[in-house]
Amino acid sequence: MLEIKSISKTYKGSNKKAIDNINITIEEGDIYGFIGPNGAGKSTTIKCIVGIHNYDQGEIYLDGKTLKEDPIEFKKQISYVPDNPDLYEHLSGIAYLDFIANIYGVGKEKNELIEKYTTKFGIKERLADPIKTYSHGMKQKITLIGALIHNPKLIILDEPFVGLDPKAAFDLKETLKELCDNGKMIFFSSHVLEVVEKFCNKIAIIKDGKIVSQGLTDEIKGDDTLENKFLELFE
């Protein structure tokens, strides 16, 4: 499981904590939604989990490995798709996927996985082309495939459906559900509350750097919609 225990962070030059005493536990098979308004601390939390930002206190564990004490082993088990990913656009699609797979030490199954995911997401025929010639949606797809290629334990997604056509969005959801059925974990941030409500079995809501509600999605929203519950918390 992923355990985020009492992490806090204050940016240099600020007197206010960007995130304050965040505690989240994600178990195998969870698709965990993370929602809140702009500036609430979602991106800061995610960047702390993946090791982009340091945090001032607390600790993050993945299957007993801590991010601070064992960062390489920790990061081998995760993947991260940011809302605006940077790619090596001079590379072809296949060169990029080979590069990512080699970084993570993917073995003989590499070609099989590339075949599987590029076929599923409909970009197999464009793998020889430079990424700079891809549309926004195709760049999002190649980023997602790169995130899945090393079979990570934890997949962290920040607005992953932006730019995807309806079929690609459906295929991504089905792929993520399949991964979770096999014991993976998804941590998923989005402003599209309808998608979060239908897709995530658990959620956490963050406001002003603090978790204000978390637990099973059905229990948090009750008989109402998640959108209405969210708006109640931010009136």
C-alpha atoms as a printed R data frame, in Angstrom:
    type eleno elety resid chain resno       x      y       z
1   ATOM     1    CA   MET     A     1   0.000  0.000   0.000
2   ATOM     2    CA   LEU     A     2   0.894  3.677  -0.281
3   ATOM     3    CA   GLU     A     3   0.922  5.503   3.053
4   ATOM     4    CA   ILE     A     4   1.210  9.280   3.171
5   ATOM     5    CA   LYS     A     5   1.794 10.142   6.813
6   ATOM     6    CA   SER     A     6   1.508 13.688   8.108
7   ATOM     7    CA   ILE     A     7   3.375 15.396   5.276
8   ATOM     8    CA   SER     A     8   3.546 19.175   5.197
9   ATOM     9    CA   LYS     A     9   5.330 21.637   2.953
10  ATOM    10    CA   THR     A    10   5.895 25.381   2.983
11  ATOM    11    CA   TYR     A    11   7.381 27.054  -0.070
12  ATOM    12    CA   LYS     A    12  10.374 29.327   0.448
13  ATOM    13    CA   GLY     A    13   9.296 32.909   1.070
14  ATOM    14    CA   SER     A    14   5.796 31.935   2.163
15  ATOM    15    CA   ASN     A    15   4.369 31.962   5.674
16  ATOM    16    CA   LYS     A    16   1.540 29.600   4.747
17  ATOM    17    CA   LYS     A    17   1.790 25.846   4.399
18  ATOM    18    CA   ALA     A    18   1.022 24.688   0.850
19  ATOM    19    CA   ILE     A    19  -0.005 21.336   2.320
20  ATOM    20    CA   ASP     A    20  -0.619 20.758   6.006
21  ATOM    21    CA   ASN     A    21  -0.550 17.359   7.753
22  ATOM    22    CA   ILE     A    22  -1.729 15.280   4.775
23  ATOM    23    CA   ASN     A    23  -2.616 11.664   5.600
24  ATOM    24    CA   ILE     A    24  -3.788  9.300   2.846
25  ATOM    25    CA   THR     A    25  -3.660  5.505   2.579
26  ATOM    26    CA   ILE     A    26  -4.138  3.783  -0.778
27  ATOM    27    CA   GLU     A    27  -4.476  0.010  -0.890
28  ATOM    28    CA   GLU     A    28  -4.044 -2.530  -3.662
29  ATOM    29    CA   GLY     A    29  -6.935 -2.327  -6.114
30  ATOM    30    CA   ASP     A    30  -7.895  1.243  -5.187
31  ATOM    31    CA   ILE     A    31  -8.681  3.903  -7.751
32  ATOM    32    CA   TYR     A    32  -8.294  6.873  -5.437
33  ATOM    33    CA   GLY     A    33  -9.629 10.265  -6.512
34  ATOM    34    CA   PHE     A    34  -7.988 13.468  -5.298
35  ATOM    35    CA   ILE     A    35 -10.069 16.605  -5.782
36  ATOM    36    CA   GLY     A    36 -10.103 20.242  -4.755
37  ATOM    37    CA   PRO     A    37 -10.178 23.751  -6.233
38  ATOM    38    CA   ASN     A    38  -7.215 25.392  -7.941
39  ATOM    39    CA   GLY     A    39  -4.508 26.236  -5.437
40  ATOM    40    CA   ALA     A    40  -5.782 23.779  -2.825
41  ATOM    41    CA   GLY     A    41  -2.558 21.735  -2.765
42  ATOM    42    CA   LYS     A    42  -3.281 18.856  -5.166
43  ATOM    43    CA   SER     A    43  -0.250 19.348  -7.400
44  ATOM    44    CA   THR     A    44   2.035 20.016  -4.428
45  ATOM    45    CA   THR     A    45   0.931 16.762  -2.791
46  ATOM    46    CA   ILE     A    46   1.451 14.797  -5.994
47  ATOM    47    CA   LYS     A    47   4.892 16.310  -6.612
48  ATOM    48    CA   CYS     A    48   5.899 15.376  -3.070
49  ATOM    49    CA   ILE     A    49   4.779 11.777  -3.620
50  ATOM    50    CA   VAL     A    50   6.788 11.390  -6.830
51  ATOM    51    CA   GLY     A    51   9.893 13.089  -5.427
52  ATOM    52    CA   ILE     A    52   9.828 16.337  -7.427
53  ATOM    53    CA   HIS     A    53   9.316 18.417  -4.274
54  ATOM    54    CA   ASN     A    54  10.843 17.874  -0.869
55  ATOM    55    CA   TYR     A    55   8.517 18.036   2.111
56  ATOM    56    CA   ASP     A    56   9.228 19.562   5.514
57  ATOM    57    CA   GLN     A    57   7.801 16.861   7.750
58  ATOM    58    CA   GLY     A    58   6.136 13.479   7.639
59  ATOM    59    CA   GLU     A    59   6.975 10.491   5.462
60  ATOM    60    CA   ILE     A    60   5.713  8.595   2.431
61  ATOM    61    CA   TYR     A    61   5.843  4.792   2.283
62  ATOM    62    CA   LEU     A    62   5.235  2.366  -0.583
63  ATOM    63    CA   ASP     A    63   5.201 -1.268   0.531
64  ATOM    64    CA   GLY     A    64   7.465 -0.319   3.434
65  ATOM    65    CA   LYS     A    65  10.002  1.619   1.345
66  ATOM    66    CA   THR     A    66  10.309  5.291   2.227
67  ATOM    67    CA   LEU     A    67  10.759  7.986  -0.371
68  ATOM    68    CA   LYS     A    68  13.416  9.844   1.631
69  ATOM    69    CA   GLU     A    69  15.510  6.836   2.657
70  ATOM    70    CA   ASP     A    70  15.200  4.691  -0.469
71  ATOM    71    CA   PRO     A    71  14.199  7.024  -3.329
72  ATOM    72    CA   ILE     A    72  15.443  4.875  -6.237
73  ATOM    73    CA   GLU     A    73  13.624  1.705  -5.172
74  ATOM    74    CA   PHE     A    74  10.542  3.769  -4.336
75  ATOM    75    CA   LYS     A    75  10.466  5.466  -7.748
76  ATOM    76    CA   LYS     A    76  10.975  2.170  -9.611
77  ATOM    77    CA   GLN     A    77   7.524  1.161  -8.392
78  ATOM    78    CA   ILE     A    78   5.625  4.256  -9.507
79  ATOM    79    CA   SER     A    79   4.725  6.163 -12.648
80  ATOM    80    CA   TYR     A    80   3.520  9.732 -13.002
81  ATOM    81    CA   VAL     A    81   1.543 11.409 -15.765
82  ATOM    82    CA   PRO     A    82   1.419 15.194 -15.162
83  ATOM    83    CA   ASP     A    83  -1.284 17.425 -16.591
84  ATOM    84    CA   ASN     A    84   1.199 18.989 -19.015
85  ATOM    85    CA   PRO     A    85   3.903 16.392 -19.697
86  ATOM    86    CA   ASP     A    86   7.282 17.238 -21.202
87  ATOM    87    CA   LEU     A    87   8.445 14.831 -23.897
88  ATOM    88    CA   TYR     A    88  11.635 14.371 -25.894
89  ATOM    89    CA   GLU     A    89   9.878 15.469 -29.055
90  ATOM    90    CA   HIS     A    90  12.854 14.953 -31.366
91  ATOM    91    CA   LEU     A    91  12.585 11.202 -30.708
92  ATOM    92    CA   SER     A    92  10.265  8.913 -32.588
93  ATOM    93    CA   GLY     A    93   7.486  7.280 -30.608
94  ATOM    94    CA   ILE     A    94   9.250  3.911 -30.555
95  ATOM    95    CA   ALA     A    95  12.588  5.473 -29.550
96  ATOM    96    CA   TYR     A    96  10.876  7.254 -26.670
97  ATOM    97    CA   LEU     A    97   9.200  4.062 -25.424
98  ATOM    98    CA   ASP     A    98  12.464  2.112 -25.767
99  ATOM    99    CA   PHE     A    99  14.229  4.826 -23.765
100 ATOM   100    CA   ILE     A   100  11.666  4.757 -20.946
101 ATOM   101    CA   ALA     A   101  11.607  0.945 -20.871
102 ATOM   102    CA   ASN     A   102  15.409  0.777 -20.692
103 ATOM   103    CA   ILE     A   103  15.549  3.287 -17.838
104 ATOM   104    CA   TYR     A   104  13.290  1.007 -15.799
105 ATOM   105    CA   GLY     A   105  15.088 -2.149 -16.847
106 ATOM   106    CA   VAL     A   106  12.127 -3.704 -18.627
107 ATOM   107    CA   GLY     A   107  13.205 -7.102 -19.956
108 ATOM   108    CA   LYS     A   108  12.085 -9.369 -22.768
109 ATOM   109    CA   GLU     A   109   8.422 -8.421 -22.258
110 ATOM   110    CA   LYS     A   110   9.145 -4.870 -23.492
111 ATOM   111    CA   ASN     A   111   8.167 -5.461 -27.119
112 ATOM   112    CA   GLU     A   112   5.022 -7.319 -26.107
113 ATOM   113    CA   LEU     A   113   3.930 -4.453 -23.855
114 ATOM   114    CA   ILE     A   114   4.665 -1.833 -26.497
115 ATOM   115    CA   GLU     A   115   2.647 -3.834 -29.004
116 ATOM   116    CA   LYS     A   116  -0.231 -4.230 -26.556
117 ATOM   117    CA   TYR     A   117  -0.568 -0.600 -25.491
118 ATOM   118    CA   THR     A   118   0.170  1.087 -28.823
119 ATOM   119    CA   THR     A   119  -2.434 -1.115 -30.477
120 ATOM   120    CA   LYS     A   120  -4.976 -0.426 -27.730
121 ATOM   121    CA   PHE     A   121  -4.471  3.342 -27.933
122 ATOM   122    CA   GLY     A   122  -4.338  3.434 -31.731
123 ATOM   123    CA   ILE     A   123  -0.859  4.881 -32.324
124 ATOM   124    CA   LYS     A   124   1.016  1.779 -33.503
125 ATOM   125    CA   GLU     A   125   1.160  3.061 -37.078
126 ATOM   126    CA   ARG     A   126   2.785  6.345 -35.975
127 ATOM   127    CA   LEU     A   127   5.595  4.935 -33.833
128 ATOM   128    CA   ALA     A   128   8.270  5.670 -36.427
129 ATOM   129    CA   ASP     A   129   7.265  9.357 -36.619
130 ATOM   130    CA   PRO     A   130   8.859 12.073 -34.454
131 ATOM   131    CA   ILE     A   131   6.776 12.947 -31.412
132 ATOM   132    CA   LYS     A   132   6.857 16.602 -32.478
133 ATOM   133    CA   THR     A   133   4.517 15.658 -35.345
134 ATOM   134    CA   TYR     A   134   1.931 14.173 -32.967
135 ATOM   135    CA   SER     A   135  -1.322 15.890 -32.029
136 ATOM   136    CA   HIS     A   136  -1.932 16.821 -28.387
137 ATOM   137    CA   GLY     A   137  -4.040 13.701 -27.936
138 ATOM   138    CA   MET     A   138  -1.348 11.447 -29.402
139 ATOM   139    CA   LYS     A   139   1.277 12.994 -27.127
140 ATOM   140    CA   GLN     A   140  -0.986 12.226 -24.187
141 ATOM   141    CA   LYS     A   141  -1.285  8.622 -25.378
142 ATOM   142    CA   ILE     A   142   2.473  8.110 -25.771
143 ATOM   143    CA   THR     A   143   2.959  9.582 -22.286
144 ATOM   144    CA   LEU     A   144   0.414  7.162 -20.834
145 ATOM   145    CA   ILE     A   145   2.025  4.191 -22.567
146 ATOM   146    CA   GLY     A   146   5.409  5.263 -21.230
147 ATOM   147    CA   ALA     A   147   3.902  5.352 -17.740
148 ATOM   148    CA   LEU     A   148   2.563  1.807 -18.032
149 ATOM   149    CA   ILE     A   149   5.491  0.143 -19.785
150 ATOM   150    CA   HIS     A   150   7.367 -0.878 -16.617
151 ATOM   151    CA   ASN     A   151   4.321 -2.373 -14.904
152 ATOM   152    CA   PRO     A   152   4.360  0.052 -11.933
153 ATOM   153    CA   LYS     A   153   2.745 -0.723  -8.608
154 ATOM   154    CA   LEU     A   154   1.370  2.819  -8.238
155 ATOM   155    CA   ILE     A   155   0.175  5.002 -11.119
156 ATOM   156    CA   ILE     A   156  -0.299  8.706 -10.403
157 ATOM   157    CA   LEU     A   157  -2.401 10.640 -12.906
158 ATOM   158    CA   ASP     A   158  -3.062 14.382 -13.034
159 ATOM   159    CA   GLU     A   159  -5.953 15.166 -15.423
160 ATOM   160    CA   PRO     A   160  -5.136 12.157 -17.637
161 ATOM   161    CA   PHE     A   161  -8.215 12.408 -19.873
162 ATOM   162    CA   VAL     A   162  -7.478 15.917 -21.158
163 ATOM   163    CA   GLY     A   163  -6.978 15.767 -24.916
164 ATOM   164    CA   LEU     A   164  -8.111 12.160 -25.306
165 ATOM   165    CA   ASP     A   165 -10.918 11.327 -27.695
166 ATOM   166    CA   PRO     A   166 -13.887  9.395 -26.218
167 ATOM   167    CA   LYS     A   167 -12.622  5.978 -27.336
168 ATOM   168    CA   ALA     A   168  -9.130  6.582 -25.958
169 ATOM   169    CA   ALA     A   169 -10.622  7.808 -22.657
170 ATOM   170    CA   PHE     A   170 -12.764  4.663 -22.466
171 ATOM   171    CA   ASP     A   171  -9.782  2.432 -23.290
172 ATOM   172    CA   LEU     A   172  -7.697  4.144 -20.604
173 ATOM   173    CA   LYS     A   173 -10.404  3.604 -17.984
174 ATOM   174    CA   GLU     A   174 -10.702 -0.063 -18.917
175 ATOM   175    CA   THR     A   175  -6.917 -0.485 -18.813
176 ATOM   176    CA   LEU     A   176  -6.668  1.129 -15.377
177 ATOM   177    CA   LYS     A   177  -9.524 -0.988 -14.028
178 ATOM   178    CA   GLU     A   178  -7.786 -4.109 -15.316
179 ATOM   179    CA   LEU     A   179  -4.537 -3.070 -13.644
180 ATOM   180    CA   CYS     A   180  -6.315 -2.470 -10.337
181 ATOM   181    CA   ASP     A   181  -8.012 -5.865 -10.598
182 ATOM   182    CA   ASN     A   182  -4.454 -7.249 -10.686
183 ATOM   183    CA   GLY     A   183  -3.420 -5.419  -7.525
184 ATOM   184    CA   LYS     A   184  -2.154 -2.074  -8.830
185 ATOM   185    CA   MET     A   185  -3.075  1.293  -7.292
186 ATOM   186    CA   ILE     A   186  -4.250  4.458  -9.044
187 ATOM   187    CA   PHE     A   187  -4.005  7.960  -7.535
188 ATOM   188    CA   PHE     A   188  -6.069 10.178  -9.766
189 ATOM   189    CA   SER     A   189  -6.517 13.961  -9.691
190 ATOM   190    CA   SER     A   190  -9.189 15.662 -11.783
191 ATOM   191    CA   HIS     A   191 -11.555 18.615 -11.885
192 ATOM   192    CA   VAL     A   192 -14.160 16.518 -13.714
193 ATOM   193    CA   LEU     A   193 -16.173 15.381 -10.715
194 ATOM   194    CA   GLU     A   194 -18.555 13.231 -12.722
195 ATOM   195    CA   VAL     A   195 -15.630 11.094 -13.884
196 ATOM   196    CA   VAL     A   196 -14.215 10.880 -10.354
197 ATOM   197    CA   GLU     A   197 -17.603  9.848  -8.961
198 ATOM   198    CA   LYS     A   198 -18.039  7.022 -11.469
199 ATOM   199    CA   PHE     A   199 -14.414  5.912 -11.686
200 ATOM   200    CA   CYS     A   200 -12.969  6.115  -8.162
201 ATOM   201    CA   ASN     A   201 -13.889  3.843  -5.265
202 ATOM   202    CA   LYS     A   202 -12.266  6.213  -2.748
203 ATOM   203    CA   ILE     A   203 -11.640  9.953  -2.699
204 ATOM   204    CA   ALA     A   204  -9.975 12.690  -0.695
205 ATOM   205    CA   ILE     A   205 -11.020 16.334  -0.884
206 ATOM   206    CA   ILE     A   206  -8.382 18.978  -0.174
207 ATOM   207    CA   LYS     A   207  -9.010 22.616   0.749
208 ATOM   208    CA   ASP     A   208  -6.388 25.228   1.647
209 ATOM   209    CA   GLY     A   209  -3.737 22.532   1.950
210 ATOM   210    CA   LYS     A   210  -5.743 20.307   4.314
211 ATOM   211    CA   ILE     A   211  -7.798 17.177   3.746
212 ATOM   212    CA   VAL     A   212 -11.390 18.065   4.642
213 ATOM   213    CA   SER     A   213 -13.041 14.782   3.691
214 ATOM   214    CA   GLN     A   214 -11.865 11.317   2.649
215 ATOM   215    CA   GLY     A   215 -13.109  7.757   2.434
216 ATOM   216    CA   LEU     A   216 -15.319  5.617   0.233
217 ATOM   217    CA   THR     A   217 -16.811  7.638  -2.608
218 ATOM   218    CA   ASP     A   218 -20.337  6.344  -2.014
219 ATOM   219    CA   GLU     A   219 -20.162  7.229   1.689
220 ATOM   220    CA   ILE     A   220 -18.846 10.748   1.091
221 ATOM   221    CA   LYS     A   221 -21.422 11.688  -1.523
222 ATOM   222    CA   GLY     A   222 -24.271  9.827   0.217
223 ATOM   223    CA   ASP     A   223 -27.542 10.124  -1.672
224 ATOM   224    CA   ASP     A   224 -26.355 13.266  -3.449
225 ATOM   225    CA   THR     A   225 -23.942 13.774  -6.341
226 ATOM   226    CA   LEU     A   226 -20.250 14.289  -5.698
227 ATOM   227    CA   GLU     A   227 -20.519 17.662  -7.416
228 ATOM   228    CA   ASN     A   228 -23.165 18.881  -4.948
229 ATOM   229    CA   LYS     A   229 -21.198 17.512  -1.994
230 ATOM   230    CA   PHE     A   230 -18.092 19.284  -3.260
231 ATOM   231    CA   LEU     A   231 -19.907 22.584  -3.667
232 ATOM   232    CA   GLU     A   232 -21.297 22.334  -0.117
233 ATOM   233    CA   LEU     A   233 -17.765 22.112   1.241
234 ATOM   234    CA   PHE     A   234 -16.643 25.202  -0.664
235 ATOM   235    CA   GLU     A   235 -19.581 27.559  -0.138
